[in-house]
Amino acid sequence: MRKGRTYWDRSGIGYGYFIMEVDIGRIHLLTKALEHRAGSSAVTEQVLKNSNLSKSTIAPPATTYSAHSEALFVRHACDALDDITFGAYAGLQFVSASSLTAYISKYSRDLKQVMENTTRFHGFIDPALAFSLRVSGNHAALEAEWKDPGFSRYHRRTEFLLFAAIARMRALTQVKITPIQMRFPHTVGRHETAFSKLGGFPVIFGAEKPEIILTLSALEQSVPTYDPALRQHLLDHGENLLAQAPSNRQMLRAKVEGLITQSLPGTIVPADKAAEQLGLSARTFARRLREEGTSYREIVEDLRCDLAQTFIKNGLVLTEISYALGYADQAAFSTAFKRWTGQAPSAFRKRVEHPISH
């Protein structure tokens, strides 16, 4: 069966396809956390619907679901609760997992081995994201990098995943691991302190990359369930799976979204420069995007629309958003936003800042 994530444009029509699915247990955790916070199953059902999911599609025998739907679920759940920290809150509830990577970690010697496993086998858990471990003289960093750059726009999902990583570290070591810092490249305006309060450690926004900074002593925390023989058996199995896995060709759209995102804030890379950076002629670049059912202009507009709404929810002022998205002034941004959504940015902000009672 073909598995993957579908991109959705502003009208809700799917386009493109790239293999991108995650374990079904994650949506079960998220729905449980949402029902607990909302106190209503009706809210959860609506958020599922808004995320192209339903209770029947995530029930057994389903074992995976779309990573894109997960990103939408976390986003819409935050909106429904009027709580930007819901993804981080749900991540902290992430205790157990049943993937091969999780079992390799369970039988590892210490947290350093757990992180080394994560860097090698995380693709089994989330093919959109890769981790790397960097150890310096006085600290260690678990750095995240998007293999599908299109997912970098989903700030709430990024927060969910990094806070979930902390929860897993604590569950595996049975010690309350407290990072020196957690860092995100996006900004959340006035909400920044809420994340630090929730986590109980400094959470920094506007950083270079998403990462978790830990003390060197944290890497030495032992895993009580360590079993070297079983770990080696699972490692061998994991290596065999990696060797047999087909190579997934990333869609051109995802690569273009990555280039545009990297050019921000303040600049949108021109189409000819994007083509050049991808090693394509302008004509081949345009043709391949047409074959995927899109164009460079449509990708730019879709990404700007999506990021604009996220930035407003993050608490950025309109002048900051206008600059970040490469507009000459706020008036030009406001005109574009009204074309996308049918309302002015100020009206959209008022709507999202007034919580809906449940």
C-alpha positions in Angstrom: 0.0 0.0 0.0 1.3 3.4 -0.9 1.8 5.6 2.2 2.6 9.2 2.2 1.8 12.8 3.0 -0.4 14.9 0.9 0.2 18.6 0.5 -2.9 20.8 0.8 -3.4 24.1 -0.7 -5.6 27.0 0.7 -8.8 25.5 -0.8 -8.1 22.1 0.9 -7.4 20.3 -2.4 -4.6 17.8 -2.1 -1.6 17.9 -4.5 1.7 16.1 -4.7 2.7 13.0 -2.8 5.7 12.0 -0.8 6.1 8.9 1.5 5.7 10.4 5.0 3.9 8.5 7.7 4.3 8.2 11.5 3.2 5.7 14.1 -0.5 5.7 14.9 0.2 5.8 18.6 1.2 9.5 18.3 -2.3 10.6 17.3 -3.8 8.5 20.1 -1.6 10.4 22.5 -2.6 13.7 20.9 -6.3 13.0 20.9 -6.2 11.9 24.6 -4.3 15.0 25.6 -6.8 17.2 23.7 -9.8 15.6 25.2 -8.3 16.0 28.7 -7.6 19.7 28.1 -10.8 20.5 26.2 -13.1 18.3 28.4 -15.1 17.5 25.3 -14.9 14.7 22.7 -16.7 17.0 20.2 -13.7 19.3 20.1 -11.5 16.4 19.3 -13.7 15.1 16.6 -13.8 18.6 15.0 -10.0 18.9 15.1 -9.6 15.4 13.6 -12.0 16.5 10.8 -10.0 19.7 10.2 -6.9 17.5 10.0 -8.3 15.1 7.3 -8.7 12.4 10.0 -11.5 10.7 11.9 -11.8 8.4 14.8 -12.5 5.5 12.4 -9.3 6.2 10.3 -7.1 6.1 13.3 -8.7 3.0 14.9 -7.3 -0.5 14.5 -6.1 -2.0 12.2 -4.4 1.3 11.3 -0.8 1.4 12.3 0.4 4.7 10.7 -1.1 8.0 9.6 0.0 11.0 7.7 2.7 13.2 9.3 1.1 16.1 7.5 -2.2 15.3 9.3 -0.3 15.2 12.5 1.0 18.7 11.9 -2.5 20.0 11.1 -3.9 18.3 14.2 -1.4 19.9 16.6 -2.0 23.3 14.9 -5.8 23.1 15.0 -5.8 21.7 18.6 -3.8 24.8 19.7 -6.4 27.0 17.9 -9.4 25.2 19.4 -7.9 25.5 22.9 -6.6 29.0 22.3 -3.3 27.7 23.8 -0.1 27.9 21.8 1.6 25.5 24.2 -0.6 22.5 23.6 1.8 20.8 21.3 4.6 21.1 23.9 2.2 20.0 26.7 1.2 16.9 24.7 4.9 16.1 23.9 5.6 16.0 27.6 3.0 13.2 28.0 4.9 11.0 25.5 6.2 8.2 27.6 6.2 4.9 25.7 6.6 3.9 22.0 6.5 0.6 20.2 8.8 1.3 17.2 12.0 -0.6 16.5 13.9 2.6 17.3 12.1 2.8 20.7 13.1 -0.8 21.5 16.7 -0.3 20.6 16.7 2.7 22.9 15.1 0.7 25.7 17.9 -1.8 25.7 20.7 0.7 25.3 23.4 1.3 28.0 22.9 5.0 28.6 21.4 8.2 27.2 24.4 8.7 24.8 23.7 5.4 23.2 20.0 6.3 23.0 20.9 9.5 21.1 23.2 7.6 18.8 20.4 5.2 18.0 18.1 8.2 17.3 20.5 9.7 14.8 20.8 6.4 13.0 17.3 5.1 13.0 14.9 8.0 13.5 13.7 7.7 10.0 11.7 4.7 11.1 9.8 7.0 13.5 9.5 10.2 11.5 10.9 10.3 7.9 10.4 14.1 7.8 13.0 14.7 10.5 16.6 13.8 11.2 18.6 14.2 14.4 22.4 14.5 15.0 24.3 14.4 18.2 27.1 17.0 18.7 29.3 16.8 21.8 31.6 19.7 22.6 33.9 20.5 25.6 31.2 21.3 28.1 27.8 20.3 26.6 26.0 18.1 24.1 23.4 19.1 21.6 20.7 17.0 20.0 20.2 18.9 16.7 17.1 18.5 14.5 17.1 19.0 10.8 14.1 18.7 8.4 14.6 16.1 5.6 11.4 17.5 4.2 11.9 21.3 4.5 8.2 21.8 4.0 7.6 20.7 7.6 9.6 23.5 9.0 6.5 25.7 8.7 4.6 23.7 11.3 5.9 25.3 14.5 3.5 23.6 16.8 4.5 20.1 15.6 8.2 21.0 16.0 7.5 22.0 19.6 5.6 18.7 20.1 8.5 16.6 18.8 11.2 18.3 20.8 9.3 18.2 24.1 8.4 14.6 23.3 12.1 13.9 23.0 12.6 15.2 26.6 9.8 13.0 27.8 11.3 9.9 26.2 14.7 10.7 27.8 13.1 10.8 31.2 11.0 7.7 30.6 14.1 5.7 29.5 16.4 6.8 32.2 13.7 7.1 34.9 15.5 10.4 35.8 14.0 13.9 35.3 16.4 15.0 32.7 16.5 18.8 32.5 18.2 20.4 29.5 20.3 23.5 29.7 18.2 24.9 26.9 15.7 24.0 24.2 16.0 26.1 21.1 13.7 26.8 18.1 14.4 28.9 15.0 10.8 30.4 14.9 9.6 33.1 17.2 6.5 33.2 19.4 6.5 36.8 20.7 4.9 37.3 24.1 4.3 33.5 24.5 8.0 32.7 25.0 7.8 32.6 28.8 4.9 30.2 28.7 7.0 27.5 27.1 9.8 27.9 29.7 7.2 27.7 32.5 5.7 24.6 31.0 9.0 22.8 30.5 10.7 23.9 33.7 13.8 24.9 31.7 14.8 27.8 29.4 13.1 27.6 26.0 14.8 30.0 23.5 13.1 31.1 20.2 14.7 32.8 17.2 17.7 30.4 17.4 19.7 29.1 14.5 18.2 25.6 14.5 15.9 23.4 16.6 18.0 21.6 19.2 18.2 20.4 22.8 21.3 21.4 24.8 22.2 19.0 27.6 25.0 18.6 30.2 27.6 16.0 29.5 26.6 14.3 32.7 23.1 13.8 31.3 24.6 11.6 28.5 26.0 9.3 31.2 22.5 8.6 32.7 22.1 4.8 32.6 19.0 3.1 31.1 17.7 0.5 33.7 16.4 -1.8 31.0 19.8 -2.2 29.3 20.3 -5.6 27.6 23.4 -5.7 25.3 22.6 -8.9 23.6 19.0 -7.9 22.8 20.2 -4.4 21.7 22.7 -6.0 19.3 20.1 -8.2 17.8 17.7 -5.2 17.2 20.6 -3.1 15.8 21.4 -5.9 13.3 17.7 -6.0 12.3 17.6 -2.2 12.0 20.6 -2.2 9.7 19.0 -4.8 7.5 15.9 -2.7 7.2 17.9 0.4 6.3 19.8 -1.6 3.6 16.5 -2.8 2.1 14.6 0.4 2.3 13.9 2.1 -1.0 15.3 5.5 -1.6 12.5 8.1 -1.6 13.0 10.8 -4.2 11.9 14.1 -2.5 9.4 16.1 -4.5 10.8 19.3 -6.1 8.1 21.2 -4.3 9.5 20.2 -0.9 13.0 21.3 -2.0 11.7 24.6 -3.2 9.8 25.2 0.1 13.1 24.6 1.8 14.9 27.2 -0.3 12.2 29.8 0.3 12.1 29.1 4.0 15.9 29.4 4.2 15.9 32.7 2.4 13.6 34.2 5.0 13.3 36.6 6.9 13.1 39.5 4.5 13.8 37.9 1.2 12.1 35.5 -1.2 14.6 33.8 -3.4 13.7 34.5 -7.1 12.6 31.6 -9.2 15.7 31.7 -11.5 18.0 31.6 -8.4 16.0 28.7 -6.9 16.4 26.8 -10.2 20.1 27.5 -10.2 20.6 26.4 -6.7 18.8 23.1 -7.5 21.0 22.6 -10.6 18.1 23.0 -13.1 17.5 25.4 -16.0 14.7 27.8 -15.6 12.7 25.9 -18.2 13.2 22.5 -16.7 12.4 23.9 -13.2 9.1 25.3 -14.4 8.2 22.1 -16.3 8.9 19.8 -13.3 6.8 22.0 -11.1 4.0 21.9 -13.6 4.2 18.1 -13.6 3.7 18.2 -9.8 0.6 20.4 -10.4 2.0 23.6 -9.2 4.2 26.6 -10.0 6.8 28.6 -8.2 4.4 31.5 -7.7 1.8 29.2 -6.2 4.4 27.7 -3.8 5.5 31.2 -2.6 1.9 32.3 -2.1 0.9 29.1 -0.2 3.9 29.3 2.0 3.5 33.0 2.7 -0.2 32.5 3.5 0.5 29.6 5.9 3.4 31.3 7.6 1.5 34.6 7.9 -1.3 32.9 9.9 1.2 31.1 12.1 3.1 34.3 12.8 -0.1 36.1 13.8 -0.9 33.3 16.2 2.7 33.4 17.5 2.1 37.0 18.5 4.3 38.9 16.0 3.3 42.4 15.1 2.2 43.0 11.5 5.2 45.1 10.6 7.5 42.2 11.7 5.4 39.7 9.7 5.5 42.0 6.6 9.3 42.2 6.7 9.7 38.5 7.5 7.7 37.4 4.4 9.5 39.8 2.1 6.9 42.5 1.5 7.9 46.1 0.8 5.5 47.4 3.5 2.6 46.4 5.7 0.0 47.7 3.2 1.3 45.2 0.5 1.2 42.4 3.1 -2.4 43.3 4.2 -3.6 43.3 0.6 -2.1 39.9 0.0 -3.5 38.5 3.3 -7.0 39.6 2.4 -6.7 38.0 -1.0 -5.8 34.7 0.6 -8.2 34.6 3.5 -11.0 37.1 2.7 -10.2 39.2 5.8 -7.6 41.8 6.9 -4.8 40.6 9.2 -6.1 42.7 12.0 -9.5 41.0 11.8 -7.8 37.6 11.7 -5.8 38.5 14.8 -8.9 39.6 16.7 -10.6 36.3 15.9 -7.8 34.1 17.0 -7.2 36.1 20.2 -10.8 35.6 21.4 -11.0 32.0 22.7 -14.1 29.9 22.0 -15.8 28.6 25.1 -16.3 24.8 25.3 
